[in-house]
């Protein structure tokens, strides 16, 4: 097993304009919370709230591209959104291996995303399989 | 722990993992008897059982099981 318990991975992400507009173009979620600055402010936010599921895309990138092996598949991922993310926010992603199940080639991570103010904006768990 | 007590706990794990509170497993149950028990669910079941009983299986052990009863025996042999 290439992974060890408590192995830690860090990766910065930016919710860029390209990511934001690309997400809307692909998935058509134009809810005013995400697209209307005034609307979002009337709901108590600083501005347009970025789609939470953009973070799922970052997780996909992390698992698919940032691990030391490519023979991986995501079994499951759970995420809790704790604070709003805004356009151009710089996020720090951190994942720690919390479980290794060699019998079924499975690894579990706990992760969080923090914003520049060091507030956790999302956290959760990912389970991946290592393909033979 | 007695096999029947392990079976009860494993049955609860099956119910939770398969999201089906109608599932009743016995020592003779196999994956063919439970509709939701596919290859991915099998991984989730093994992970949940390892976590619950704080044990670890080997891939060889898993591959040797022909039914739930053989899995229960394997769990007990690990000191549960």
Backbone of each chain as ProteinMPNN parsed JSONL, in Angstrom:
{"seq_chain_A": "XXXXXXXXXXXXXXXXXXXXXXXXXXXXXXXXXXXXXXXXXXXXXXXXXXXXXXXXXXXXXXXXXXXXXXXXXXXXXXXXXXXXXXXXXXXXXXXXXXXXXXXXXXXXXXXXXXXXXXXXXXXXXXXXXXXX", "coords_chain_A": {"N_chain_A": [[0.857, -1.209, 0.0], [0.683, 2.072, -0.977], [-0.061, 4.273, 0.449], [-0.164, 5.751, 3.742], [-1.483, 5.725, 7.074], [-2.528, 8.833, 8.319], [-1.086, 10.268, 6.447], [-0.707, 13.351, 4.778], [-2.128, 15.818, 2.649], [-1.833, 18.793, 0.827], [-3.355, 21.408, -0.995], [-3.672, 24.281, -2.93], [-6.498, 26.153, -4.097], [-8.239, 28.251, -6.385], [-11.232, 29.968, -6.739], [-11.904, 30.785, -9.601], [-12.898, 33.187, -12.129], [-13.164, 31.87, -14.504], [-13.621, 29.226, -13.674], [-16.047, 29.549, -12.302], [-17.824, 30.624, -14.295], [-17.64, 28.596, -16.118], [-18.759, 26.474, -14.713], [-21.429, 27.294, -14.524], [-22.068, 27.38, -17.207], [-21.872, 24.707, -17.883], [-23.659, 23.378, -16.131], [-25.949, 24.879, -15.818], [-26.987, 26.126, -13.552], [-28.325, 28.875, -12.557], [-29.252, 30.182, -10.372], [-30.314, 33.027, -8.503], [-28.858, 33.515, -6.169], [-26.35, 32.773, -6.841], [-25.78, 34.322, -9.025], [-26.719, 36.933, -8.967], [-25.756, 39.827, -7.662], [-27.009, 41.78, -6.018], [-29.268, 40.424, -5.067], [-28.038, 38.35, -3.608], [-26.835, 39.861, -1.603], [-29.037, 40.888, -0.275], [-29.78, 38.662, 1.032], [-28.0, 38.39, 2.986], [-25.367, 37.866, 2.355], [-21.953, 38.571, 1.29], [-21.699, 38.936, -1.358], [-22.171, 37.492, -4.625], [-22.701, 34.077, -4.151], [-20.572, 31.42, -4.522], [-21.109, 28.343, -6.289], [-21.558, 25.567, -4.258], [-20.929, 23.075, -5.184], [-18.816, 23.373, -6.858], [-16.646, 22.886, -5.342], [-16.693, 20.157, -5.158], [-15.727, 19.56, -7.638], [-13.09, 20.403, -7.365], [-12.241, 18.494, -5.549], [-12.43, 16.236, -7.102], [-10.39, 16.787, -8.935], [-8.216, 16.776, -7.185], [-8.169, 14.069, -6.289], [-7.941, 12.733, -8.731], [-5.69, 13.793, -9.978], [-3.67, 14.695, -8.22], [-2.713, 12.858, -6.398], [-0.175, 10.385, -5.568], [-0.535, 8.23, -7.225], [-2.245, 7.025, -10.156], [-4.153, 5.134, -10.492], [-6.894, 5.232, -9.421], [-10.18, 5.412, -7.977], [-13.12, 7.137, -7.159], [-15.081, 6.181, -4.497], [-16.95, 7.265, -2.74], [-18.07, 10.467, -1.582], [-18.486, 12.897, 0.918], [-19.771, 16.011, 1.861], [-19.836, 18.954, 3.825], [-21.107, 22.151, 3.903], [-19.841, 25.051, 5.266], [-19.28, 27.786, 5.315], [-19.82, 30.618, 3.171], [-18.475, 30.784, -0.145], [-16.727, 33.014, -2.215], [-16.362, 34.732, -5.38], [-13.141, 34.464, -6.761], [-12.021, 33.755, -4.366], [-9.37, 32.465, -2.431], [-8.616, 29.268, -1.692], [-7.564, 26.892, 0.702], [-6.929, 23.589, 0.514], [-7.023, 20.708, 2.493], [-6.194, 17.376, 3.082], [-6.376, 14.399, 4.943], [-5.28, 11.119, 5.525], [-7.403, 8.86, 6.954], [-8.188, 6.302, 7.188], [-7.253, 3.035, 6.245], [-7.859, 0.308, 4.25], [-6.749, -2.422, 3.442], [-7.582, -4.902, 2.585], [-9.619, -4.516, 0.793], [-8.531, -2.714, -0.885], [-8.847, 0.055, -0.27], [-9.082, 3.476, 0.646], [-9.53, 6.023, 3.042], [-10.208, 9.468, 3.417], [-10.208, 12.445, 5.429], [-11.215, 15.763, 4.926], [-10.724, 19.328, 4.516], [-11.682, 22.594, 3.368], [-10.203, 25.728, 3.635], [-10.686, 29.253, 3.822], [-9.075, 32.404, 2.914], [-9.119, 33.754, 5.283], [-8.743, 31.844, 7.083], [-10.983, 30.454, 7.824], [-13.0, 27.57, 7.98], [-14.575, 26.524, 5.124], [-15.749, 24.368, 4.019], [-16.102, 20.889, 4.747], [-15.367, 17.366, 4.988], [-15.608, 13.895, 3.951], [-13.848, 11.479, 2.022], [-13.904, 8.537, 0.149], [-11.807, 6.335, -1.47], [-10.979, 3.957, -4.026], [-8.305, 1.765, -4.882], [-7.346, 0.86, -7.974], [-6.647, -2.313, -9.388]], "CA_chain_A": [[0.0, 0.0, 0.0], [1.51, 3.268, -1.114], [-0.505, 5.281, 1.414], [-0.061, 5.434, 5.172], [-2.379, 6.469, 7.945], [-2.105, 10.203, 8.675], [-0.495, 11.003, 5.317], [-1.434, 14.615, 4.611], [-1.971, 16.439, 1.333], [-2.305, 20.178, 0.773], [-3.471, 21.909, -2.37], [-4.435, 25.535, -3.025], [-7.429, 26.313, -5.221], [-8.877, 29.565, -6.505], [-12.505, 29.94, -7.463], [-11.669, 31.808, -10.613], [-14.02, 33.534, -12.996], [-13.261, 30.794, -15.502], [-14.273, 28.076, -13.032], [-17.43, 29.947, -12.002], [-18.641, 30.707, -15.517], [-17.647, 27.253, -16.71], [-19.722, 25.653, -13.962], [-22.78, 27.715, -14.935], [-22.268, 26.97, -18.598], [-22.049, 23.252, -17.947], [-24.763, 22.801, -15.341], [-27.132, 25.744, -15.96], [-27.534, 26.611, -12.28], [-28.226, 30.338, -12.541], [-29.988, 30.685, -9.217], [-29.822, 34.381, -8.222], [-27.853, 33.528, -5.094], [-25.048, 32.583, -7.486], [-25.578, 35.168, -10.21], [-27.246, 38.291, -8.775], [-25.059, 40.418, -6.514], [-27.973, 42.445, -5.13], [-30.077, 39.376, -4.429], [-27.213, 37.665, -2.596], [-26.626, 40.775, -0.473], [-30.281, 40.972, 0.516], [-29.878, 37.421, 1.825], [-27.003, 38.423, 4.058], [-24.019, 37.483, 1.913], [-21.128, 39.699, 0.836], [-21.831, 39.025, -2.812], [-22.625, 36.225, -5.222], [-22.138, 32.894, -3.5], [-20.15, 30.41, -5.502], [-21.785, 27.052, -6.147], [-20.822, 24.651, -3.382], [-20.455, 21.879, -5.883], [-17.513, 23.631, -7.477], [-15.644, 22.233, -4.479], [-16.634, 18.738, -5.554], [-14.827, 19.494, -8.79], [-11.715, 20.476, -6.852], [-11.932, 17.183, -4.951], [-12.202, 15.328, -8.23], [-9.046, 17.086, -9.435], [-7.239, 16.309, -6.188], [-8.066, 12.601, -6.326], [-7.531, 12.244, -10.047], [-4.448, 14.358, -10.516], [-2.662, 15.129, -7.246], [-2.203, 11.747, -5.584], [1.02, 9.806, -6.196], [-0.908, 7.157, -8.159], [-3.377, 7.371, -11.032], [-5.127, 4.035, -10.54], [-7.82, 5.503, -8.324], [-11.58, 5.668, -8.298], [-13.837, 7.624, -5.969], [-16.249, 5.397, -4.087], [-17.96, 8.145, -2.152], [-17.58, 11.678, -0.926], [-19.499, 13.631, 1.675], [-19.277, 17.364, 2.112], [-20.693, 19.886, 4.565], [-20.726, 23.536, 3.615], [-19.852, 25.782, 6.535], [-19.265, 29.225, 5.057], [-19.938, 30.928, 1.746], [-17.266, 31.026, -0.94], [-16.993, 34.083, -3.172], [-15.515, 34.749, -6.573], [-11.698, 34.717, -6.561], [-11.529, 33.288, -3.06], [-8.25, 31.513, -2.437], [-8.938, 28.215, -0.724], [-6.529, 25.898, 0.997], [-7.523, 22.26, 0.71], [-6.151, 19.787, 3.223], [-6.778, 16.045, 3.237], [-5.583, 13.492, 5.782], [-5.749, 9.735, 5.445], [-7.928, 8.443, 8.261], [-8.481, 4.864, 7.192], [-6.702, 2.216, 5.157], [-8.497, -1.016, 4.271], [-5.983, -3.093, 2.39], [-8.303, -6.088, 2.088], [-10.454, -4.108, -0.339], [-7.793, -1.639, -1.581], [-9.656, 1.253, -0.06], [-8.459, 4.495, 1.499], [-10.456, 7.095, 3.424], [-9.64, 10.768, 3.782], [-11.007, 13.564, 5.9], [-10.671, 16.955, 4.276], [-11.419, 20.611, 4.656], [-11.245, 23.761, 2.611], [-10.214, 26.962, 4.412], [-10.504, 30.455, 3.008], [-7.883, 33.193, 3.26], [-9.243, 34.17, 6.681], [-8.573, 30.597, 7.844], [-12.265, 29.851, 8.215], [-13.372, 26.383, 7.209], [-15.767, 26.761, 4.294], [-16.376, 23.064, 3.775], [-15.312, 19.754, 5.232], [-16.046, 16.115, 4.69], [-14.875, 12.63, 3.841], [-13.752, 10.867, 0.695], [-13.405, 7.162, 0.13], [-11.361, 5.968, -2.817], [-10.471, 2.61, -4.247], [-7.113, 1.673, -5.721], [-7.625, -0.143, -8.997], [-5.53, -3.24, -9.59]], "C_chain_A": [[0.883, 1.246, 0.0], [1.163, 4.337, -0.081], [-0.322, 4.789, 2.846], [-1.071, 6.269, 5.941], [-1.738, 7.81, 8.306], [-1.305, 10.915, 7.585], [-1.358, 12.227, 5.039], [-1.111, 15.238, 3.261], [-2.555, 17.85, 1.38], [-2.346, 20.637, -0.684], [-4.25, 23.226, -2.367], [-5.356, 25.53, -4.249], [-7.937, 27.747, -5.221], [-10.186, 29.389, -7.274], [-12.462, 31.086, -8.465], [-12.941, 32.09, -11.397], [-14.252, 32.429, -14.031], [-13.985, 29.571, -14.919], [-15.753, 28.359, -12.812], [-18.305, 29.949, -13.262], [-18.712, 29.337, -16.213], [-18.654, 26.354, -16.037], [-21.146, 25.986, -14.402], [-23.075, 27.247, -16.361], [-22.572, 25.472, -18.693], [-23.345, 22.781, -17.293], [-26.006, 23.688, -15.262], [-27.737, 26.204, -14.635], [-27.293, 28.112, -12.195], [-29.096, 30.92, -11.427], [-29.434, 32.053, -8.833], [-28.823, 34.462, -7.066], [-26.446, 33.449, -5.683], [-24.756, 33.637, -8.559], [-25.986, 36.631, -10.011], [-26.677, 38.883, -7.48], [-26.046, 41.03, -5.503], [-28.79, 41.42, -4.354], [-29.287, 38.712, -3.306], [-27.008, 38.559, -1.368], [-27.882, 40.916, 0.374], [-30.465, 39.725, 1.381], [-28.761, 37.319, 2.869], [-25.601, 38.029, 3.656], [-23.279, 38.704, 1.382], [-21.269, 39.941, -0.665], [-22.338, 37.691, -3.327], [-21.916, 35.042, -4.538], [-21.779, 31.875, -4.582], [-20.86, 29.08, -5.235], [-20.937, 26.123, -5.271], [-20.232, 23.476, -4.132], [-19.222, 22.127, -6.753], [-16.425, 22.926, -6.653], [-15.558, 20.734, -4.768], [-15.703, 18.563, -6.756], [-13.368, 19.556, -8.355], [-11.301, 19.124, -6.239], [-11.642, 16.167, -6.058], [-10.792, 15.52, -8.79], [-7.985, 16.548, -8.47], [-7.057, 14.794, -6.278], [-7.48, 12.137, -7.663], [-6.137, 12.648, -10.47], [-3.339, 14.61, -9.494], [-2.111, 14.011, -6.365], [-1.004, 11.119, -6.297], [0.721, 8.638, -7.139], [-2.125, 7.6, -8.968], [-4.463, 6.298, -11.038], [-6.126, 4.158, -9.392], [-9.234, 5.701, -8.851], [-12.256, 6.146, -7.016], [-15.031, 6.721, -5.707], [-17.354, 6.301, -3.564], [-17.288, 9.42, -1.666], [-18.759, 12.375, -0.269], [-18.922, 15.002, 1.956], [-20.322, 18.157, 2.893], [-20.18, 21.285, 4.265], [-20.9, 24.369, 4.876], [-19.904, 27.295, 6.359], [-19.313, 29.457, 3.548], [-18.553, 31.131, 1.124], [-17.633, 32.051, -2.013], [-16.002, 34.022, -4.33], [-14.088, 35.181, -6.221], [-11.19, 34.382, -5.158], [-10.374, 32.304, -3.263], [-8.513, 30.512, -1.323], [-7.743, 27.297, -0.524], [-7.237, 24.584, 1.318], [-6.527, 21.393, 1.475], [-6.877, 18.466, 3.39], [-5.818, 15.171, 4.038], [-6.157, 12.094, 5.647], [-6.142, 9.256, 6.834], [-8.261, 6.957, 8.312], [-7.866, 4.182, 5.992], [-7.256, 0.82, 5.309], [-7.896, -1.83, 3.128], [-6.731, -4.269, 1.785], [-9.147, -5.758, 0.873], [-9.844, -2.898, -1.064], [-8.508, -0.291, -1.479], [-8.977, 2.193, 0.936], [-9.507, 5.57, 1.796], [-9.68, 8.346, 3.823], [-10.684, 11.586, 4.527], [-10.386, 14.805, 5.279], [-11.387, 18.203, 4.761], [-10.879, 21.597, 3.645], [-11.299, 24.948, 3.564], [-10.055, 28.143, 3.459], [-9.297, 31.258, 3.522], [-7.917, 33.681, 4.704], [-9.115, 32.977, 7.634], [-9.878, 30.043, 8.415], [-12.53, 28.626, 7.347], [-14.644, 26.696, 6.427], [-16.477, 25.462, 3.962], [-15.47, 21.988, 4.351], [-16.066, 18.47, 4.919], [-15.122, 14.921, 4.628], [-14.886, 12.168, 2.392], [-13.288, 9.426, 0.878], [-13.014, 6.823, -1.299], [-10.941, 4.492, -2.842], [-9.231, 2.689, -5.11], [-7.336, 0.534, -6.693], [-6.408, -1.024, -9.211], [-5.015, -3.158, -11.004]], "O_chain_A": [[1.722, 1.43, 0.882], [1.984, 5.2, 0.23], [-0.325, 3.589, 3.121], [-1.459, 7.36, 5.523], [-0.537, 7.885, 8.565], [-0.887, 12.057, 7.782], [-2.586, 12.151, 5.062], [0.027, 15.193, 2.794], [-3.644, 18.062, 1.912], [-1.48, 20.291, -1.487], [-5.368, 23.28, -1.855], [-5.022, 24.971, -5.294], [-8.049, 28.375, -4.168], [-10.228, 28.743, -8.321], [-12.922, 32.196, -8.198], [-13.917, 31.341, -11.337], [-15.389, 32.107, -14.377], [-14.837, 28.965, -15.569], [-16.607, 27.52, -13.099], [-19.382, 29.353, -13.287], [-19.726, 28.984, -16.815], [-19.329, 25.561, -16.695], [-21.964, 25.094, -14.625], [-24.174, 26.786, -16.672], [-23.416, 25.039, -19.479], [-24.039, 21.909, -17.815], [-27.016, 23.277, -14.69], [-28.891, 26.632, -14.605], [-26.213, 28.565, -11.816], [-29.61, 32.032, -11.549], [-28.217, 32.24, -8.832], [-28.024, 35.397, -7.008], [-25.486, 33.974, -5.12], [-23.604, 33.817, -8.953], [-25.623, 37.481, -10.824], [-27.058, 38.5, -6.374], [-25.926, 40.82, -4.296], [-28.977, 41.538, -3.143], [-29.792, 38.532, -2.198], [-27.007, 38.077, -0.235], [-27.803, 41.047, 1.595], [-31.222, 39.744, 2.352], [-28.607, 36.298, 3.54], [-24.731, 37.872, 4.513], [-23.883, 39.729, 1.066], [-20.986, 41.031, -1.161], [-22.862, 36.871, -2.573], [-20.695, 35.033, -4.379], [-22.597, 31.531, -5.436], [-21.167, 28.746, -4.09], [-19.748, 25.928, -5.523], [-19.18, 22.949, -3.769], [-18.656, 21.19, -7.316], [-15.43, 22.44, -7.191], [-14.497, 20.123, -4.641], [-14.994, 17.564, -6.876], [-12.515, 18.856, -8.901], [-10.164, 18.679, -6.395], [-10.727, 15.351, -5.951], [-10.091, 14.551, -9.083], [-6.994, 15.947, -8.885], [-5.932, 14.298, -6.337], [-6.626, 11.251, -7.702], [-5.476, 11.937, -11.228], [-2.175, 14.726, -9.875], [-1.128, 14.219, -5.654], [-0.836, 11.304, -7.503], [1.632, 8.116, -7.782], [-2.92, 8.43, -8.527], [-5.566, 6.53, -11.533], [-6.192, 3.3, -8.511], [-9.451, 6.098, -9.996], [-11.996, 5.626, -5.931], [-15.881, 6.52, -6.575], [-18.528, 6.133, -3.894], [-16.091, 9.441, -1.379], [-19.862, 12.437, -0.812], [-17.735, 15.142, 2.251], [-21.524, 18.044, 2.652], [-18.985, 21.564, 4.361], [-21.973, 24.388, 5.479], [-20.508, 27.998, 7.169], [-18.903, 28.606, 2.758], [-17.609, 31.581, 1.774], [-18.693, 31.974, -2.633], [-14.965, 33.363, -4.265], [-13.877, 36.14, -5.479], [-10.051, 34.698, -4.814], [-10.407, 31.442, -4.141], [-8.619, 30.881, -0.153], [-7.016, 26.975, -1.463], [-8.028, 24.489, 2.256], [-5.341, 21.351, 1.147], [-8.04, 18.436, 3.792], [-4.605, 15.204, 3.831], [-7.373, 11.908, 5.654], [-5.332, 9.247, 7.762], [-8.582, 6.425, 9.374], [-7.943, 4.678, 4.868], [-7.138, 0.211, 6.373], [-8.441, -1.914, 2.028], [-6.542, -4.597, 0.614], [-9.37, -6.613, 0.016], [-10.54, -2.159, -1.76], [-8.734, 0.394, -2.477], [-8.385, 1.763, 1.926], [-10.269, 5.972, 0.917], [-8.639, 8.277, 4.477], [-11.884, 11.446, 4.294], [-9.168, 14.885, 5.125], [-12.48, 18.152, 5.325], [-9.768, 21.451, 3.135], [-12.312, 25.164, 4.23], [-9.385, 28.048, 2.431], [-8.6, 30.835, 4.444], [-6.876, 33.985, 5.286], [-9.352, 33.098, 8.836], [-9.871, 29.263, 9.367], [-12.311, 28.648, 6.136], [-15.66, 27.085, 7.002], [-17.669, 25.459, 3.658], [-14.252, 22.147, 4.434], [-17.26, 18.494, 4.622], [-14.016, 14.928, 5.168], [-15.823, 12.441, 1.642], [-12.388, 9.145, 1.67], [-13.802, 7.005, -2.227], [-10.603, 3.893, -1.822], [-9.112, 3.565, -5.966], [-7.496, -0.618, -6.29], [-5.274, -0.543, -9.215], [-4.074, -3.867, -11.36]]}, "seq_chain_B": "XXXXXXXXXXXXXXXXXXXXXXXXXXXXXXXXXXXXXXXXXXXXXXXXXXXXXXXXXXXXXXXXXXXXXXXXXXXXXXXX", "coords_chain_B": {"N_chain_B": [[-17.236, -13.452, 21.563], [-20.442, -14.748, 20.781], [-21.334, -16.52, 17.773], [-23.947, -15.99, 16.921], [-24.417, -13.517, 18.071], [-22.533, -11.929, 16.814], [-23.58, -12.152, 14.272], [-26.001, -10.731, 14.552], [-25.044, -8.112, 14.894], [-23.658, -7.769, 12.516], [-25.764, -7.957, 10.762], [-27.105, -5.566, 11.3], [-25.227, -3.822, 10.29], [-25.368, -4.478, 7.594], [-28.008, -3.625, 7.065], [-27.753, -0.879, 7.465], [-25.717, -0.187, 5.625], [-26.736, -1.06, 3.187], [-28.978, 0.428, 3.064], [-31.49, -0.663, 3.573], [-33.941, -1.728, 5.484], [-35.165, -4.13, 5.571], [-33.532, -6.226, 5.195], [-32.465, -9.415, 5.997], [-30.016, -11.417, 7.144], [-28.476, -14.651, 7.12], [-26.432, -17.407, 8.25], [-26.101, -18.83, 5.947], [-26.476, -17.108, 3.895], [-25.658, -15.619, 0.769], [-23.988, -13.385, -1.575], [-25.556, -13.516, -3.81], [-28.08, -13.744, -2.837], [-28.941, -11.319, -1.946], [-30.171, -8.486, -3.246], [-29.032, -5.882, -3.393], [-26.385, -6.279, -2.898], [-23.724, -5.725, -4.37], [-20.563, -5.416, -6.169], [-19.366, -2.978, -5.404], [-20.834, -2.325, -3.143], [-20.059, -4.439, -1.598], [-17.445, -3.763, -0.927], [-18.0, -1.543, 0.685], [-19.375, -2.81, 2.742], [-17.38, -4.478, 3.841], [-15.531, -2.555, 4.719], [-17.127, -1.223, 6.623], [-17.604, -3.296, 8.446], [-14.998, -3.917, 9.28], [-14.382, -1.488, 10.546], [-16.361, -1.395, 12.563], [-15.892, -3.656, 14.2], [-13.304, -3.213, 14.776], [-11.189, -4.526, 13.426], [-8.997, -6.078, 10.984], [-9.194, -7.433, 7.783], [-7.638, -9.731, 5.468], [-7.047, -9.66, 1.933], [-7.014, -12.202, 0.985], [-8.466, -13.637, 2.869], [-11.017, -12.538, 2.506], [-11.583, -13.339, -0.082], [-11.882, -15.991, 0.322], [-14.306, -16.503, 1.474], [-17.423, -18.117, 1.282], [-19.969, -17.719, 2.071], [-22.099, -15.871, 4.357], [-21.767, -17.041, 6.851], [-19.123, -18.019, 6.863], [-17.774, -15.656, 6.821], [-18.511, -14.641, 9.315], [-17.291, -16.478, 11.009], [-14.649, -15.907, 10.445], [-14.503, -13.335, 11.471], [-14.892, -13.875, 14.182], [-12.637, -15.407, 14.708], [-10.744, -13.486, 14.827], [-10.693, -12.618, 17.341], [-12.95, -11.358, 18.214]], "CA_chain_B": [[-18.636, -13.204, 21.241], [-21.057, -15.874, 20.076], [-21.595, -16.282, 16.349], [-25.263, -15.358, 16.729], [-24.311, -12.098, 18.447], [-21.82, -11.281, 15.698], [-24.546, -12.102, 13.159], [-26.931, -9.613, 14.793], [-24.363, -6.841, 14.639], [-23.368, -7.694, 11.075], [-27.053, -7.687, 10.099], [-27.336, -4.119, 11.427], [-24.311, -3.169, 9.339], [-25.969, -4.683, 6.267], [-29.185, -2.748, 6.964], [-27.289, 0.502, 7.34], [-24.93, -0.002, 4.396], [-27.579, -1.286, 2.009], [-30.169, 1.296, 3.17], [-32.662, -1.538, 3.431], [-34.19, -2.293, 6.814], [-35.815, -5.437, 5.432], [-32.516, -7.256, 4.966], [-32.189, -10.38, 7.068], [-28.994, -12.351, 6.684], [-28.226, -15.841, 7.945], [-25.095, -17.943, 7.969], [-26.035, -19.397, 4.591], [-26.704, -16.052, 2.899], [-24.557, -15.242, -0.13], [-24.258, -12.131, -2.304], [-26.632, -13.762, -4.781], [-29.39, -13.702, -2.162], [-29.262, -9.936, -1.548], [-30.147, -7.743, -4.508], [-28.166, -4.689, -3.367], [-25.012, -6.676, -2.545], [-22.886, -5.773, -5.573], [-19.129, -5.371, -5.864], [-19.036, -1.759, -4.663], [-21.432, -2.47, -1.813], [-19.222, -5.398, -0.874], [-16.338, -2.985, -0.344], [-18.546, -0.737, 1.791], [-19.685, -3.728, 3.85], [-16.124, -4.896, 4.473], [-14.996, -1.396, 5.454], [-17.986, -0.981, 7.794], [-17.385, -4.388, 9.411], [-13.662, -3.708, 9.861], [-14.474, -0.351, 11.478], [-17.23, -1.713, 13.698], [-15.263, -4.627, 15.109], [-11.895, -2.799, 14.947], [-10.356, -5.625, 12.936], [-8.624, -5.952, 9.586], [-9.143, -8.67, 7.012], [-6.74, -9.736, 4.317], [-7.81, -9.919, 0.705], [-7.121, -13.661, 0.855], [-9.591, -14.068, 3.713], [-12.283, -12.131, 1.873], [-11.82, -14.163, -1.269], [-12.171, -17.383, 0.715], [-15.668, -16.636, 2.009], [-18.472, -18.575, 0.365], [-21.262, -17.249, 2.562], [-21.988, -15.004, 5.54], [-21.267, -17.839, 7.97], [-17.652, -18.069, 6.813], [-17.313, -14.317, 7.223], [-18.701, -14.537, 10.765], [-16.228, -17.285, 11.628], [-13.403, -15.14, 10.28], [-14.565, -12.222, 12.437], [-14.688, -14.422, 15.535], [-11.24, -15.854, 14.824], [-9.888, -12.319, 15.075], [-10.778, -12.281, 18.757], [-14.182, -10.613, 18.534]], "C_chain_B": [[-19.196, -14.413, 20.483], [-21.357, -15.492, 18.625], [-22.931, -15.569, 16.144], [-25.256, -13.872, 17.108], [-23.566, -11.307, 17.366], [-22.789, -11.109, 14.522], [-25.51, -10.923, 13.336], [-26.284, -8.279, 14.451], [-24.052, -6.663, 13.15], [-24.655, -7.401, 10.305], [-27.377, -6.197, 10.156], [-26.449, -3.341, 10.458], [-24.844, -3.307, 7.911], [-27.151, -3.726, 6.064], [-28.746, -1.311, 6.706], [-26.591, 0.735, 6.004], [-25.793, -0.129, 3.145], [-28.803, -0.366, 1.989], [-31.449, 0.491, 2.967], [-32.921, -2.22, 4.769], [-34.931, -3.625, 6.772], [-34.796, -6.574, 5.307], [-32.342, -8.137, 6.205], [-31.176, -11.376, 6.515], [-28.892, -13.523, 7.659], [-26.837, -16.344, 7.588], [-24.969, -18.484, 6.549], [-26.236, -18.345, 3.494], [-25.445, -15.826, 2.062], [-24.944, -13.941, -0.845], [-25.396, -12.316, -3.306], [-28.024, -13.641, -4.164], [-29.841, -12.275, -1.839], [-29.063, -9.029, -2.757], [-29.118, -6.604, -4.509], [-26.689, -5.029, -3.147], [-24.175, -6.851, -3.818], [-21.419, -5.553, -5.182], [-18.743, -4.112, -5.069], [-19.61, -1.817, -3.248], [-20.612, -3.431, -0.959], [-18.054, -4.683, -0.196], [-16.84, -2.185, 0.86], [-18.869, -1.608, 2.998], [-18.409, -4.127, 4.597], [-15.533, -3.751, 5.305], [-15.803, -1.162, 6.733], [-17.771, -2.056, 8.867], [-16.015, -4.235, 10.079], [-13.693, -2.575, 10.886], [-15.228, -0.752, 12.75], [-16.538, -2.616, 14.714], [-13.792, -4.303, 15.394], [-10.939, -3.948, 14.597], [-9.924, -5.289, 11.51], [-8.607, -7.343, 8.967], [-7.988, -8.589, 6.022], [-7.591, -10.014, 3.08], [-8.002, -11.425, 0.509], [-8.31, -14.187, 1.673], [-10.916, -13.754, 3.03], [-12.617, -13.031, 0.691], [-12.196, -15.599, -0.911], [-13.61, -17.579, 1.185], [-16.646, -17.092, 0.928], [-19.855, -18.129, 0.808], [-21.019, -16.399, 3.828], [-21.395, -15.771, 6.722], [-19.748, -17.886, 8.012], [-17.06, -16.707, 7.166], [-17.417, -14.162, 8.741], [-17.606, -15.31, 11.51], [-14.901, -16.54, 11.582], [-13.361, -13.984, 11.286], [-14.264, -12.754, 13.84], [-13.244, -14.849, 15.747], [-10.265, -14.7, 15.053], [-10.042, -11.801, 16.5], [-12.008, -11.485, 19.147], [-15.036, -11.425, 19.487]], "O_chain_B": [[-18.512, -15.016, 19.656], [-21.594, -14.33, 18.296], [-23.046, -14.667, 15.314], [-25.998, -13.074, 16.535], [-23.921, -10.172, 17.049], [-22.815, -10.067, 13.867], [-25.799, -10.204, 12.379], [-26.891, -7.426, 13.803], [-24.166, -5.567, 12.601], [-24.633, -6.678, 9.309], [-27.864, -5.628, 9.18], [-26.865, -2.335, 9.884], [-24.777, -2.365, 7.121], [-27.274, -3.097, 5.013], [-29.293, -0.621, 5.845], [-26.843, 1.735, 5.332], [-25.605, 0.599, 2.169], [-29.574, -0.37, 1.029], [-32.368, 0.925, 2.273], [-32.223, -3.161, 5.146], [-35.281, -4.182, 7.812], [-35.166, -7.748, 5.315], [-32.102, -7.648, 7.309], [-31.447, -12.084, 5.545], [-29.181, -13.398, 8.849], [-26.155, -15.777, 6.734], [-23.866, -18.585, 6.011], [-26.171, -18.661, 2.306], [-24.325, -15.84, 2.573], [-26.074, -13.466, -0.733], [-26.116, -11.365, -3.61], [-29.016, -13.46, -4.87], [-31.003, -12.056, -1.494], [-27.943, -8.83, -3.228], [-28.423, -6.388, -5.501], [-25.837, -4.142, -3.207], [-23.947, -7.969, -4.279], [-21.087, -5.511, -3.998], [-17.9, -4.171, -4.174], [-18.96, -1.414, -2.283], [-20.49, -3.252, 0.252], [-17.721, -4.962, 0.956], [-16.2, -2.151, 1.911], [-18.663, -1.198, 4.14], [-18.368, -4.115, 5.828], [-15.097, -3.95, 6.439], [-15.231, -0.93, 7.799], [-17.758, -1.751, 10.06], [-15.887, -4.403, 11.292], [-13.104, -2.685, 11.961], [-14.781, -0.479, 13.865], [-16.589, -2.376, 15.92], [-13.121, -5.012, 16.145], [-10.027, -4.287, 15.351], [-10.421, -4.338, 10.907], [-8.082, -8.296, 9.543], [-7.437, -7.517, 5.773], [-8.703, -10.533, 3.174], [-9.004, -11.87, -0.05], [-9.053, -15.061, 1.226], [-11.819, -14.589, 2.981], [-13.764, -13.429, 0.489], [-12.755, -16.329, -1.73], [-14.078, -18.714, 1.282], [-16.694, -16.543, -0.173], [-20.804, -18.155, 0.023], [-19.888, -16.242, 4.288], [-20.616, -15.22, 7.499], [-19.154, -17.802, 9.087], [-15.974, -16.622, 7.74], [-16.515, -13.616, 9.375], [-17.071, -14.84, 12.514], [-14.135, -16.54, 12.545], [-12.319, -13.695, 11.874], [-13.486, -12.161, 14.587], [-12.691, -14.674, 16.832], [-9.111, -14.912, 15.424], [-9.591, -10.705, 16.831], [-12.108, -10.994, 20.272], [-16.114, -10.98, 19.882]]}, "name": "protein", "num_of_chains": 2, "seq": "XXXXXXXXXXXXXXXXXXXXXXXXXXXXXXXXXXXXXXXXXXXXXXXXXXXXXXXXXXXXXXXXXXXXXXXXXXXXXXXXXXXXXXXXXXXXXXXXXXXXXXXXXXXXXXXXXXXXXXXXXXXXXXXXXXXXXXXXXXXXXXXXXXXXXXXXXXXXXXXXXXXXXXXXXXXXXXXXXXXXXXXXXXXXXXXXXXXXXXXXXXXXXXXXXXXX"}
